[in-house]
Amino acid sequence: MGELLGIKAETLRNWIRRDLGEAGKLPAAAAEPADAELARLRRANEILKTASAFFAQAELDRKLGS
């Protein structure tokens, strides 16, 4: 999510830690997801971006064709 806003992952982690009050309250798994999980989430994000662009274009085509 941070990539879409131009925010680095470490910055997001720091904000979460600050909001929780201390770094010790944040589970290690939440702080740094496994490489495979990160890859899966990035792939899902790319699929969603592609689908969004596809449907946005279809909507424009539909409106222009009317």
The first five atom37 places (N, CA, C, CB, O) and aatype in JSON, in Angstrom:
{
  "aatype": [12, 7, 6, 10, 10, 7, 9, 11, 0, 6, 16, 10, 1, 2, 17, 9, 1, 1, 3, 10, 7, 6, 0, 7, 11, 10, 14, 0, 0, 0, 0, 6, 14, 0, 3, 0, 6, 10, 0, 1, 10, 1, 1, 0, 2, 6, 9, 10, 11, 16, 0, 15, 0, 13, 13, 0, 5, 0, 6, 10, 3, 1, 11, 10, 7, 15],
  "atom_mask": [
    [1, 1, 1, 1, 1],
    [1, 1, 1, 0, 1],
    [1, 1, 1, 1, 1],
    [1, 1, 1, 1, 1],
    [1, 1, 1, 1, 1],
    [1, 1, 1, 0, 1],
    [1, 1, 1, 1, 1],
    [1, 1, 1, 1, 1],
    [1, 1, 1, 1, 1],
    [1, 1, 1, 1, 1],
    [1, 1, 1, 1, 1],
    [1, 1, 1, 1, 1],
    [1, 1, 1, 1, 1],
    [1, 1, 1, 1, 1],
    [1, 1, 1, 1, 1],
    [1, 1, 1, 1, 1],
    [1, 1, 1, 1, 1],
    [1, 1, 1, 1, 1],
    [1, 1, 1, 1, 1],
    [1, 1, 1, 1, 1],
    [1, 1, 1, 0, 1],
    [1, 1, 1, 1, 1],
    [1, 1, 1, 1, 1],
    [1, 1, 1, 0, 1],
    [1, 1, 1, 1, 1],
    [1, 1, 1, 1, 1],
    [1, 1, 1, 1, 1],
    [1, 1, 1, 1, 1],
    [1, 1, 1, 1, 1],
    [1, 1, 1, 1, 1],
    [1, 1, 1, 1, 1],
    [1, 1, 1, 1, 1],
    [1, 1, 1, 1, 1],
    [1, 1, 1, 1, 1],
    [1, 1, 1, 1, 1],
    [1, 1, 1, 1, 1],
    [1, 1, 1, 1, 1],
    [1, 1, 1, 1, 1],
    [1, 1, 1, 1, 1],
    [1, 1, 1, 1, 1],
    [1, 1, 1, 1, 1],
    [1, 1, 1, 1, 1],
    [1, 1, 1, 1, 1],
    [1, 1, 1, 1, 1],
    [1, 1, 1, 1, 1],
    [1, 1, 1, 1, 1],
    [1, 1, 1, 1, 1],
    [1, 1, 1, 1, 1],
    [1, 1, 1, 1, 1],
    [1, 1, 1, 1, 1],
    [1, 1, 1, 1, 1],
    [1, 1, 1, 1, 1],
    [1, 1, 1, 1, 1],
    [1, 1, 1, 1, 1],
    [1, 1, 1, 1, 1],
    [1, 1, 1, 1, 1],
    [1, 1, 1, 1, 1],
    [1, 1, 1, 1, 1],
    [1, 1, 1, 1, 1],
    [1, 1, 1, 1, 1],
    [1, 1, 1, 1, 1],
    [1, 1, 1, 1, 1],
    [1, 1, 1, 1, 1],
    [1, 1, 1, 1, 1],
    [1, 1, 1, 0, 1],
    [1, 1, 1, 1, 1]
  ],
  "atom_positions": [
    [[0.81, -1.19, 0.0], [0.0, 0.0, 0.0], [0.86, 1.26, 0.0], [-0.93, -0.01, 1.19], [0.57, 2.23, -0.7]],
    [[1.91, 1.22, 0.78], [2.79, 2.38, 0.85], [3.4, 2.73, -0.5], [0.0, 0.0, 0.0], [3.64, 3.9, -0.79]],
    [[3.65, 1.72, -1.32], [4.24, 1.98, -2.63], [3.35, 2.88, -3.48], [4.5, 0.67, -3.37], [3.84, 3.72, -4.22]],
    [[2.04, 2.7, -3.36], [1.11, 3.52, -4.13], [1.17, 4.98, -3.7], [-0.32, 2.98, -3.98], [0.91, 5.88, -4.49]],
    [[1.51, 5.19, -2.44], [1.58, 6.54, -1.91], [2.99, 7.1, -1.86], [0.98, 6.58, -0.54], [3.21, 8.24, -1.45]],
    [[3.96, 6.29, -2.29], [5.34, 6.72, -2.27], [5.94, 6.7, -0.87], [0.0, 0.0, 0.0], [6.85, 7.48, -0.58]],
    [[5.45, 5.82, -0.01], [5.93, 5.71, 1.36], [6.65, 4.39, 1.5], [4.76, 5.83, 2.39], [6.12, 3.34, 1.14]],
    [[7.87, 4.43, 2.03], [8.66, 3.2, 2.18], [8.07, 2.32, 3.27], [10.12, 3.54, 2.51], [7.45, 2.8, 4.22]],
    [[8.27, 1.01, 3.12], [7.74, 0.02, 4.06], [8.25, 0.28, 5.47], [8.11, -1.39, 3.62], [7.49, 0.15, 6.43]],
    [[9.51, 0.63, 5.62], [10.07, 0.88, 6.95], [9.37, 2.06, 7.63], [11.58, 1.14, 6.86], [9.16, 2.04, 8.84]],
    [[9.02, 3.08, 6.86], [8.3, 4.23, 7.42], [6.94, 3.78, 7.94], [8.13, 5.34, 6.36], [6.54, 4.18, 9.03]],
    [[6.24, 2.96, 7.18], [4.95, 2.45, 7.63], [5.09, 1.64, 8.91], [4.3, 1.6, 6.54], [4.3, 1.77, 9.83]],
    [[6.13, 0.77, 8.95], [6.37, -0.03, 10.16], [6.62, 0.88, 11.37], [7.56, -0.98, 9.95], [6.11, 0.62, 12.46]],
    [[7.4, 1.93, 11.17], [7.68, 2.85, 12.27], [6.41, 3.54, 12.75], [8.71, 3.91, 11.84], [6.22, 3.71, 13.96]],
    [[5.54, 3.92, 11.85], [4.28, 4.55, 12.24], [3.42, 3.58, 13.05], [3.5, 5.03, 10.99], [2.82, 3.95, 14.06]],
    [[3.38, 2.32, 12.6], [2.59, 1.32, 13.33], [3.17, 1.12, 14.72], [2.57, -0.02, 12.57], [2.42, 1.09, 15.7]],
    [[4.47, 0.99, 14.82], [5.11, 0.81, 16.12], [4.82, 2.0, 17.03], [6.63, 0.62, 15.96], [4.53, 1.83, 18.21]],
    [[4.91, 3.2, 16.49], [4.65, 4.4, 17.29], [3.21, 4.4, 17.78], [4.94, 5.67, 16.48], [2.95, 4.72, 18.94]],
    [[2.28, 4.06, 16.9], [0.87, 4.05, 17.29], [0.56, 2.99, 18.33], [0.01, 3.83, 16.06], [-0.35, 3.17, 19.15]],
    [[1.31, 1.88, 18.32], [1.09, 0.84, 19.32], [1.75, 1.2, 20.66], [1.64, -0.49, 18.81], [1.48, 0.55, 21.67]],
    [[2.58, 2.2, 20.67], [3.19, 2.65, 21.91], [4.62, 2.21, 22.08], [0.0, 0.0, 0.0], [5.43, 2.94, 22.65]],
    [[4.97, 1.03, 21.59], [6.34, 0.56, 21.67], [6.53, -0.58, 20.66], [6.69, 0.09, 23.11], [5.58, -1.27, 20.29]],
    [[7.77, -0.76, 20.24], [8.06, -1.77, 19.22], [7.8, -3.18, 19.71], [9.5, -1.65, 18.76], [7.5, -4.06, 18.91]],
    [[7.91, -3.42, 21.0], [7.74, -4.75, 21.56], [6.33, -5.3, 21.41], [0.0, 0.0, 0.0], [6.15, -6.51, 21.49]],
    [[5.33, -4.45, 21.19], [3.96, -4.91, 21.06], [3.63, -5.42, 19.67], [3.01, -3.81, 21.42], [2.59, -6.05, 19.47]],
    [[4.5, -5.17, 18.72], [4.26, -5.57, 17.34], [4.86, -6.94, 17.1], [4.86, -4.53, 16.35], [6.07, -7.11, 17.23]],
    [[4.05, -7.93, 16.74], [4.58, -9.27, 16.49], [5.59, -9.24, 15.35], [3.44, -10.25, 16.16], [5.43, -8.49, 14.39]],
    [[6.62, -10.05, 15.46], [7.67, -10.09, 14.43], [7.09, -10.42, 13.07], [8.75, -11.12, 14.81], [7.54, -9.87, 12.06]],
    [[6.12, -11.31, 13.01], [5.53, -11.69, 11.73], [4.84, -10.51, 11.06], [4.53, -12.83, 11.92], [4.86, -10.39, 9.84]],
    [[4.25, -9.64, 11.85], [3.59, -8.46, 11.28], [4.61, -7.43, 10.85], [2.62, -7.85, 12.29], [4.38, -6.69, 9.89]],
    [[5.74, -7.37, 11.54], [6.76, -6.37, 11.23], [7.44, -6.67, 9.91], [7.8, -6.31, 12.34], [7.7, -5.76, 9.12]],
    [[7.75, -7.94, 9.65], [8.45, -8.31, 8.44], [7.87, -9.61, 7.88], [9.95, -8.45, 8.71], [8.26, -10.69, 8.32]],
    [[6.96, -9.51, 6.92], [6.37, -10.73, 6.36], [7.43, -11.55, 5.62], [5.22, -10.38, 5.4], [8.42, -11.02, 5.14]],
    [[7.19, -12.83, 5.54], [8.11, -13.72, 4.82], [8.18, -13.3, 3.36], [7.65, -15.2, 4.94], [7.24, -12.72, 2.82]],
    [[9.3, -13.6, 2.75], [9.49, -13.23, 1.34], [8.39, -13.77, 0.44], [10.84, -13.73, 0.85], [7.92, -13.08, -0.46]],
    [[7.98, -15.01, 0.69], [6.93, -15.61, -0.14], [5.62, -14.87, 0.03], [6.75, -17.08, 0.21], [4.9, -14.64, -0.95]],
    [[5.29, -14.5, 1.25], [4.05, -13.76, 1.51], [4.11, -12.39, 0.85], [3.81, -13.6, 3.02], [3.13, -11.94, 0.25]],
    [[5.24, -11.74, 0.96], [5.41, -10.43, 0.34], [5.27, -10.53, -1.18], [6.78, -9.83, 0.71], [4.62, -9.68, -1.8]],
    [[5.86, -11.54, -1.77], [5.75, -11.74, -3.22], [4.3, -11.98, -3.61], [6.64, -12.92, -3.68], [3.83, -11.45, -4.62]],
    [[3.59, -12.79, -2.81], [2.18, -13.08, -3.1], [1.34, -11.81, -3.03], [1.63, -14.14, -2.12], [0.48, -11.58, -3.88]],
    [[1.59, -10.99, -2.02], [0.83, -9.75, -1.88], [1.14, -8.76, -3.01], [1.13, -9.11, -0.53], [0.24, -8.08, -3.5]],
    [[2.39, -8.7, -3.4], [2.75, -7.81, -4.52], [2.08, -8.26, -5.81], [4.28, -7.76, -4.7], [1.6, -7.44, -6.59]],
    [[2.06, -9.57, -6.03], [1.41, -10.11, -7.24], [-0.08, -9.81, -7.22], [1.64, -11.64, -7.34], [-0.65, -9.4, -8.24]],
    [[-0.71, -10.0, -6.07], [-2.14, -9.69, -5.94], [-2.39, -8.22, -6.2], [-2.66, -10.08, -4.55], [-3.39, -7.85, -6.83]],
    [[-1.51, -7.38, -5.72], [-1.65, -5.93, -5.93], [-1.55, -5.59, -7.42], [-0.57, -5.17, -5.14], [-2.32, -4.76, -7.92]],
    [[-0.63, -6.22, -8.13], [-0.5, -5.99, -9.56], [-1.74, -6.45, -10.32], [0.74, -6.7, -10.1], [-2.19, -5.77, -11.24]],
    [[-2.29, -7.58, -9.92], [-3.52, -8.08, -10.55], [-4.66, -7.1, -10.33], [-3.89, -9.48, -10.0], [-5.42, -6.82, -11.26]],
    [[-4.78, -6.59, -9.11], [-5.85, -5.63, -8.82], [-5.68, -4.33, -9.6], [-5.9, -5.33, -7.33], [-6.66, -3.76, -10.07]],
    [[-4.44, -3.86, -9.73], [-4.2, -2.65, -10.52], [-4.58, -2.85, -11.98], [-2.72, -2.23, -10.42], [-5.2, -1.99, -12.6]],
    [[-4.21, -4.01, -12.53], [-4.53, -4.33, -13.92], [-6.04, -4.42, -14.12], [-3.85, -5.64, -14.34], [-6.57, -3.89, -15.09]],
    [[-6.71, -5.09, -13.21], [-8.17, -5.22, -13.3], [-8.84, -3.86, -13.2], [-8.7, -6.15, -12.21], [-9.79, -3.57, -13.93]],
    [[-8.36, -3.02, -12.3], [-8.92, -1.69, -12.14], [-8.79, -0.88, -13.43], [-8.23, -0.95, -10.97], [-9.74, -0.22, -13.86]],
    [[-7.6, -0.92, -14.04], [-7.39, -0.2, -15.29], [-8.29, -0.75, -16.39], [-5.91, -0.29, -15.72], [-8.85, 0.02, -17.18]],
    [[-8.44, -2.06, -16.45], [-9.29, -2.69, -17.46], [-10.74, -2.21, -17.33], [-9.22, -4.22, -17.34], [-11.36, -1.81, -18.31]],
    [[-11.27, -2.26, -16.11], [-12.66, -1.87, -15.91], [-12.87, -0.37, -16.07], [-13.13, -2.31, -14.55], [-13.93, 0.06, -16.53]],
    [[-11.88, 0.43, -15.72], [-11.99, 1.87, -15.93], [-12.05, 2.18, -17.42], [-10.8, 2.61, -15.27], [-12.85, 3.01, -17.86]],
    [[-11.22, 1.5, -18.2], [-11.23, 1.7, -19.65], [-12.55, 1.22, -20.25], [-10.04, 0.97, -20.31], [-13.09, 1.88, -21.14]],
    [[-13.05, 0.1, -19.78], [-14.33, -0.42, -20.28], [-15.45, 0.57, -19.99], [-14.64, -1.78, -19.64], [-16.34, 0.76, -20.82]],
    [[-15.42, 1.19, -18.83], [-16.44, 2.18, -18.48], [-16.34, 3.4, -19.39], [-16.31, 2.61, -17.01], [-17.36, 3.92, -19.84]],
    [[-15.12, 3.86, -19.68], [-14.95, 4.99, -20.6], [-15.44, 4.63, -21.99], [-13.48, 5.42, -20.65], [-16.12, 5.43, -22.64]],
    [[-15.11, 3.43, -22.44], [-15.55, 3.0, -23.76], [-17.08, 2.94, -23.82], [-14.93, 1.62, -24.11], [-17.69, 3.32, -24.82]],
    [[-17.69, 2.45, -22.75], [-19.14, 2.35, -22.7], [-19.78, 3.74, -22.77], [-19.58, 1.62, -21.42], [-20.77, 3.95, -23.47]],
    [[-19.21, 4.7, -22.03], [-19.77, 6.05, -22.02], [-19.58, 6.75, -23.36], [-19.13, 6.88, -20.9], [-20.46, 7.48, -23.81]],
    [[-18.44, 6.54, -23.99], [-18.18, 7.18, -25.26], [-18.99, 6.54, -26.4], [-16.7, 7.13, -25.58], [-19.29, 7.2, -27.39]],
    [[-19.32, 5.29, -26.24], [-20.08, 4.57, -27.27], [-21.57, 4.86, -27.22], [0.0, 0.0, 0.0], [-22.29, 4.53, -28.16]],
    [[-22.03, 5.48, -26.15], [-23.48, 5.74, -26.0], [-23.94, 6.84, -26.9], [-23.83, 6.1, -24.56], [-25.12, 7.19, -26.9]]
  ]
}
